[in-house]
Amino acid sequence: MTDVPRTYLDWNASAPLRPAARDALLAALEECGNPSSPHREGQRARALLESSRDQVAAFLGCAPAEVVFTSGGTEANDLALHLLSVGATVRRFAVGRIEHPSVLGPLTARAAKGWEVTWLPVGEDGRVSGAELPTAGVGFGVLQAANHETGALQPLAFAAERWSAVGLPWHCDAVQAWGRVPLSVEELGCATASLSGHKLGAPKGVGALFVRRGTSTQGRLLGGMQERGLRAGTENLPGIAALAAACDAAATDREGDATWCASLRDRLQAGALAAHELARVNGPGADDQRLPNTVNLSFPGIHGELLVQALDLEGVAVSAGSACASGASDPSPVLQAMGLPPWRVASAVRVSLGGTTRAGAVDAFLAALGRVLPRLRGTGG
């Protein structure tokens, strides 16, 4: 069987490698020195490491000393929650049920060890109610910037107003938001914020965590004193250099990419809704409350996983939810928390675009959708 041309519409799972990141990666591979070594080769590696830190710090809107390099978003989230837990004076945290599995996993483990939980309410639009963010009796809070499945933007201004203003430390999983919407940790006032390289067009296996001055300094990976003792182990210099280049490119391209992606998303959404008379969009209705590149769709009578597989056979890559939950048989906790009816939860698919997505990709998706929907009616949902 001849392979069909491929159309990639799963940028929230992983973005293609940016040319600038590839160039930086290859150049850094030529540096043989260890950044912790005192000789000239080590000094060159250290200079590259710190110049990369400067670039990432400028992207995040913080001081270079507040950037800790990690293996990706999951480790960044885990380290952040560790630091906030160690520094908490009250063994209670506030968090929404729509957070990413890399956030809910560590917090569920803490709840099993006696931590109390305040669950933040979420509406049918997939957004936490900012007016109900608790300020009393909580050790720390957690609020993502943008949801990984629906693209719903969370009320970060409320968190800055209600949590940061009273000195309550909180973590922002901003992995899906960096490079897609305006964002700065200086304005957020959060104690920690995570970044994942491969969501921005850097290689997989590298990320960063913003750790505000004054936050606990008890590391998670112990051993050497790399990353100020917060994350032991020789730094992934090629990945870090590529991450820095990707951050620079994302900052330059963000506004243009957002406008372009929103136009493609809207055309794709309109075409998908026209392809099935009862199709629904899951998430906010207002464009200023969701990512410009993401749309989550439900088609009644059609199982989401089967739709993903059918589209894949047609050459189109989309997702049924978070890539970290791929293969899980349980329904999406995000869509369930939104109170959606079971058919919308079971039939949901996520389509996500990027700056290099072309208009022809939307046409290919809609054409493939028109071919597979009639075949799949009655398969579930």
N, C-alpha and C positions, 0 to 999 in steps of 0.2 A: 504494500500500500504506500503510495506517495505521500510524503508529509505535506500537510496544507500550510500555507503561509501563517505565521504566528502574529497575533495581536495581543500585546501585554497591557492589561488594565488592572494590575494588582500592586500599585505603587505603595499602598499602605503596608503591605507585607514586606516589600523590599524594592528600593529604587535602583534603576540601572546605574552602573558606575560612571561618574562624571569624567570627562576627558582630563580635566585639571587634577582630579584625585588620582587617576591612573598615572599621570606624569609624575606627580609627587611621590606616589608609592614606588615607582620604578627607580627614581633618583635616590630615595632613602634606602633602598635595598643595597646600594653601593657602599653605605656606611657600615663598616664592620665593627666599629667600637661600641662598647657598652656605655650608656650615659653615666653610669656610676664610676667608671674607671678614670683615674687621674691623668693618664697619658694623652697625647695629642689626639689620637683617634677617639678616645673617650670624650675629650673636650669638644670635638666636632659633633659627635652624637648628642652631647648635652646641649650644645648651642641650637641644634635643629629641634630638639625636644622643647626647649624653652621658647623658641620663636614660634613653634606650633601652638604652644600654650597661649602665647600672646594673641594669636589669631583666633583661637577658640574663645578666649575670654572676651575679645572685642565683639564676637558674634553673640555671645550670651548676654553681654552688658554687665560684666563684672571685672574684678581684678584678677590678673593671672594667678595669684596665690590661692584663689578660690576655685580653681579648676583641678579636678582629680580625674586622671584618665582611667578608663575601665575597659572591660572586654565587650561592652555593649550596654543597651538599655536595661536589660534584666539585672545585670550586676550593679548598675548605677542605682536602680530602684531598691535593690536589696540593701546596698550599702547605706543609702539615705534612710531607710526605715530602721536600720540598725543604729545609726547615729542618733536619730530622733528618739528611739526607744531608750537608749543608754542615758540620754540627757533628760528624759521626762521625769517630772516630779509626781505625776499622777499616772497610774497604770490604766489609762483609758485613751482611746484614739477615736477620731471621727473620720468616716470614710464612706463613699458611695459604693453601691453594689455594681456599678458600671465600670469600675476601674479595671485596668489590664490585669491578666492573670499573674504577671510578675510582681504586681502590687498586692493583689488579694491573697496570693499564696503565702508570702511571709507574714501578712497580718492575720490570716487564719491560723497559722502556727502559733502566733502570739496569743490569740484568743483561747487556743487550746491549753495554754500555759497560765491562764488566769487573767489575762488582760480583758477589760471590758470594752465594748464596742458601741458607739453611737452611729447608727446608719443614717446617712444623709438622704433625705427624700429626693426622688427623681420623678419628673413628670413624663407624660406620654411623648413629649418631644425629645426625651433623652437627656435633659439638662437637670442638674442639681438645682434645688431651690436656694439661691444665694441668701435670701432673707432668713433662712433657717439654719445657717451655719452657726453651731454652738460656740460660745466663748468661755463658758464656765464649766469647771469640773472635767476638763479635757487636757491630756498631756501633750498631744499634738494632733494636727489635722492632715488630711491627704485630699488633694483635689487635682485631677488631671486637667490639662489644658484643652485637649480635644479628644473626643472618643475615637477609638481605633476602629469601631464597626460602623457607626452612624455618621461620624464626622462632627458630631454636636460639640460646639464650643461651650466650655463651662464658664461660670460667672467668676472669673479671676479677679475682676475689680471688686467684687463683694468680699472675696477672700482677703485681698489686700486691705480693704477697709475694716473688716470685722476681725480678722486674725492678726495680720501684720501690725495693725494699729495698736493692738493691746499686748503685743509681744508674744503671742502664741505661735510657736514654731510650726511650720507646715511644709509638706513636700508637694511639689508639682511634677507629675509625670508629663513632661512636655514633648515627648518623643515624636508624636504625630503633628505637632504644631510648628516646630522650628522650620523656618524656610517657607512656610505656607501662609502664616499670618504674622503681623507685627507682634514682637514679644521681647521682653527684657526683664531679667531677674531683678534689676534695680527697681523697676516700677512695681513688680509683683510683691517684693518684700518677703518672699518665701525663704525658708532656711536652706532648702535644697531643691534642685531641679535636675532632671535627667535628660540626656541627649543620646541618641543612637546613630552611629555613623551610617549604616546602610539604609536608613530612611532618607538620608540627605544626598545619597550618591557616593558615599565613601564605601570601602570594602566592609564586608561583614566581619565581626570580631573586634570592633573598636567602638568606644563611646566615651562619654564624659559625664561627670557629676559636678554641678555647682554646689559648693559647700560654703555658706556664708560664714564670715569671721564670727567667732563666738559660739559656733555649733560644736558639739562634742567631737573630740579628736581621737576617740578610741576606734582603731581600725578594725576591719572585718577579716581581711587577709593579712596575717601577721608573719613577720620574718624580717626582711630587710626594711630599710627606711625610705624606700621609693615612695613618691607621691606623699611626702611629709608624714610617712608612717601610716597613712590611711589605707593604702593598697600596696602591699608588698609584692615584689616580683619585677624582673626586668621589663621595662616598658616596651610595648609593641611599636617601635619607632616608625617602621614603614606605614603601619595603619594610622598612627597618630598624625604623621605628615600628610597623609591622604585625607584624614578627617579635617585638618586645618584648611586644606585647599578646597574641600567640599563646602566648608562653612563660608569661606570667602565667596565662592561662586553662588551659593544659595542666597547670601545677603545681596549680591548684585542682581540676581535674577528674580528675587521674590515677588516684587510688585508686578512685573510683566507676566511671570508664570501664573500668579494668582488670577489675573484678568483673563488670561488665555484658558486656564483650566476651568474657570467658572463658566465661560461661554460654551466649552465643549460639554461640561457636565450638564448644563441646562438643556442642550440639544439632545444629549443622550437620554436624560430623564424624560423629556417630552416624548421622544420616540418610543421609549420603553412603556410608558403609560398608554400610549396609543396602540401598542402591540397587544395589550390585554385589557379589556374593558374594566376589570376589577383590580388591576394592579395598584399597589400603594407604595408611597415613599415613607420609610421609617426614619424619624428624626425631625429636626426643626424644619418648619416651613419657611422661615425667614432666612435669606441668604447670609445676613450678617451674624447668624447664630450657628453656622456650620462651616466646615472647611470648604474652600473653593473647589477642591479636587475630588470630593467623595459623595457618593449617593448609595443608599441602602434601599433595595427594592424587594417587595414581596409579591408573588404571583399565586393567587388561590388555586388549589388543586394540583400544585406542582411542588415537589420536594426540593429544597434549596440545594442539597448536596448533589442530587441527580442533575439539576440544572447546571451546576458548575462542571460536572463531568461531561455533560452533553455539549456544552460550549467549548470545553477543552478539545473534544474530538473535532469540533468545527474550526479549531485554531485560535480560540479566544480564551485568554487566561483572566478569570475573575476569582472571587473568593466567597465562601459561605460565612466568613467571620474572621476572627483573629487567626493569623498563621500559627501562633503559639498554641492554639487549641485545635489545630488540624487533626482530624482523625477521631476527635471526641464525639461520642454518640449523644451526649446530653445537649438539650437545646441551649441556645445562646443566653447566658445569664444577663447580658446587657439588655436584650430585647424583652426578656421576662421581667426584669426590673422596671421596664417602662410600662408594664401592664398591658402589653399588646395581646390580642387574641391568639390562641395557639396556632392558627393557620398562618398568621403573619410571622410568627417566630420560626415555624418549621420551614417556611418557603423562602426565607430571606437570603439574598445574595448581596455582596458588597462589590461595587465597581469603583476603582480609584485610579486617577489619572496623574500625569506629571507634565513638566514643562516641555518635554520633547514628544509628548503624545500628539499625533497628527489627526486632522479631521477625518482622514480615511479610517482611522481606528474606530471611531464612533460609528461610521457607516458599516464597518465589518461586524461590530458587535450587534447592531440593530438587525442586520441581515441574518446573522447567525441566530439571533433570538427569534426572529420570525420563522426560521426553519424548525427550531427545536420545540418551541412552545406547543404547537399542535400535537407533537408526538408524546409530550410528557404530561398532558392534562390527565388528571386522575391518579398521579403517582404519589400524592401526599399533600400535606399542607391542610 
